Amino acid sequence: MKADIHPDYHDVVFQDVTSDFKFLTRSTLGSKETIKWEDGNEYPLIKVEISSATHPFYTGQNRVLDTAGRIDKFKKRYAAK
């Protein structure tokens, strides 16, 4: 393999902002925010809006998340005149 052509692959913590669920994995994403993990080390923190802890497919619950009134904005923009 060629050297220095692959992105940096490192440990990262992903946090679901709606349920405060966190998990440690590896990713090429980076962040200026860091978090201290259970093992005492600090890792970059990536915040996500949905994860397996809140996704309806995994939870078995159907929820409609209308963040910032997206449905209302759509109806207002494309309403029949």
C-alpha positions in Angstrom: 0.0 0.0 0.0 1.1 3.6 -0.6 2.1 5.5 2.5 0.4 8.7 3.6 -2.7 8.5 1.4 -5.2 7.2 4.0 -7.0 9.5 6.5 -6.2 9.3 10.2 -8.4 6.5 11.7 -8.6 7.0 15.5 -10.9 6.5 18.5 -13.9 8.8 18.7 -16.9 9.1 21.1 -20.3 9.6 19.5 -23.0 11.2 21.7 -26.8 11.1 20.9 -27.9 14.6 22.0 -31.6 13.5 22.5 -30.9 10.6 24.9 -27.4 11.3 26.1 -26.3 7.8 24.9 -22.6 7.6 24.2 -20.4 5.0 22.5 -16.7 4.7 21.8 -15.7 3.6 18.3 -13.1 4.4 15.6 -13.7 6.9 12.8 -11.9 9.3 10.5 -14.1 12.2 11.8 -12.5 14.7 14.1 -13.8 17.4 16.5 -12.5 20.2 18.6 -14.7 19.1 21.5 -13.3 16.3 23.7 -14.8 14.1 26.4 -13.2 12.1 29.2 -14.3 8.4 28.7 -14.7 5.7 31.3 -11.1 4.5 30.8 -9.8 7.9 31.9 -8.6 9.0 28.4 -9.9 12.0 26.4 -11.3 11.4 23.0 -12.8 13.7 20.3 -16.6 14.1 20.8 -19.0 13.9 17.8 -22.6 14.9 18.6 -25.4 13.2 16.5 -29.2 13.8 16.5 -30.1 10.1 16.3 -28.6 6.8 17.1 -29.7 3.3 17.8 -30.9 4.5 21.2 -33.5 6.8 19.7 -34.1 5.5 16.2 -37.6 4.1 15.8 -36.4 1.0 14.0 -34.3 0.0 17.0 -36.6 1.2 19.8 -39.9 -0.1 18.2 -41.5 3.3 18.9 -42.6 5.7 16.2 -41.9 9.3 17.0 -42.2 12.3 14.8 -39.4 14.8 15.5 -40.3 18.2 14.1 -37.2 20.2 14.8 -37.5 23.9 13.9 -41.0 23.4 12.4 -39.8 21.7 9.2 -43.2 20.4 8.3 -44.8 23.9 8.7 -42.1 25.5 6.7 -42.6 23.0 3.9 -46.4 23.5 3.9 -46.0 27.2 3.9 -43.5 27.2 1.0 -45.3 24.8 -1.2 -49.0 25.5 -0.3 -51.4 25.7 -3.3 -52.0 29.3 -4.2 
